[in-house]
Amino acid sequence: MIAGISEAGLDKGVFAEPVSVLDVQAQCATRAVADAGLTMADVDGVLTAGLWGMPGAGTLMPLSVVEHLGIKPRFIDGTNIGGSAFDAHVAHAAMAIERGYCDVAVITYASDQRSASGRNLAGKPPHLNMQFDSPFGLLTPIGSYALAAHRHMHEYGTTSEQLAEIAVAARRWAQLNPAATKRDELSVDDVLDSAMISDPLHKLDACLVTDGGGAVVVTTPEKLGTDARKKAVYVRGYGESVSHWTINSMPDLTTTPAAHSGPAAMRMAGVSHDDFDVVQIYDSFTITVLLTLEALGFCKPGEGGEFVSGGRIAPGGAFPMNTSGGGLSCSHPGMYGMFLLFEAVRQLRGDAGERQLDKATTALVNGTGGGLSSTATCVLSNR
C-alpha cells in the first residue's frame, strides 16, 4: 500500500526556498514517512533516480540519497527508465516487500532543472544509440514525439485541434489547483497560435519546465503506523514495459509500450477499463496522452483524437484525467511519474480540494519515459 506522500512546495515553478535536490528529497522523505505514521528509523528500502542529463549526484542518485538520509537500507533500487521510473518503483517496492527484502520503502525524487537552468545537452557529442539521431538535428525529446504525432496524423487523420484540447483540459483542471504553475485561461486557438517548436507540436503542446520533488512510502497494513495521518491507498496491480530508447528504433510510432504494461496491471488487479474513476496519464506532450489512451485500450487505435474532444477529459467531463493539471499546466520537473501518483492518492484519499471527484475509489496511473520508450502502469484503490 501507499501509506504516505509528500511533495515539495513551489513558487511559480521554482522551489519556494533555495535548497539542493538532496535536501528536497530528505525533507519530503521525512514528511512522507510521518504521513504514514512512521519514522525514518523504520525505513529499510530506498528507491530513487536522478534526472537524465544532469551532472553530479544525479549519476549515482541512490548512493547520494542514502548517504544524505543517513540510513542503511536492506533494499535499494536505482532503476531509471525516464519519466515512468517512479511508477515502476512502486511495483519494485511492492515486490521487494512481498519477498521480505524490506518492510518500509521510500521512493524519492527531486529536480531543480528550472532554477538551475539544467538538463542542457548542447555541445555534447552524441554517443552510443544517440549517434544515429543527433547528427540529423533531431530535437530531444520533443522531436521524437513530433515524429509520432506526424505518423498518427498521417494514419488516422488526427488534428492539431484535437491535440490542443488535451492542453486546454489540463489547464481547466489546473485552475482548480492552487499549487498549479499555470492557471490562466487557455483556448484551443491559444495553443495553435503558440510557437511551433517541432512540427506539428507547438509550445503549448509541451509540458512545463519546473523544479519539483517528493516522496512516496510503500509498506504493508501490518507496518502502517498507528498515528498515520491519512487513509492508505492499496496497490492492486502493476506492469512495466520498454520497447526502445531512440525513436528510430520504435517498432510502431503510434503504439507505446503501455499496450503491454496496462493490460498486465489490469489483469493483476482484476479490473477492466470501466472500473476506473480517475486516470492519471503522463503528459510530457499532448501526443503522449493521445497515444497512451489508445495503447491502454480506453479507445481504439486512431480514435484518440475524438476521445479527448468536446471536454470529455476536462472538469465535468465523462473521463476525469490528469486532475491536478498534469505536466502541461501543474508542474513538470523533468520526470513526472511520481507526481501522477501524488494526484491519484489525493483523489483516492478525498484530499483534492476543489477538484475532488464525487466518486474516486479506483485509479489508473501510467508513466511514460524517454522517447515513448518505457511505460509503467499502476492500479490503485482505496479499498
Summary of the structure (lengths in Angstrom):
residues: 383
radius of gyration: 19.3
end to end distance: 10.5
largest distance: 57.9
contacts: 1477
relative contact order: 0.20
helix: 39%
strand: 18%
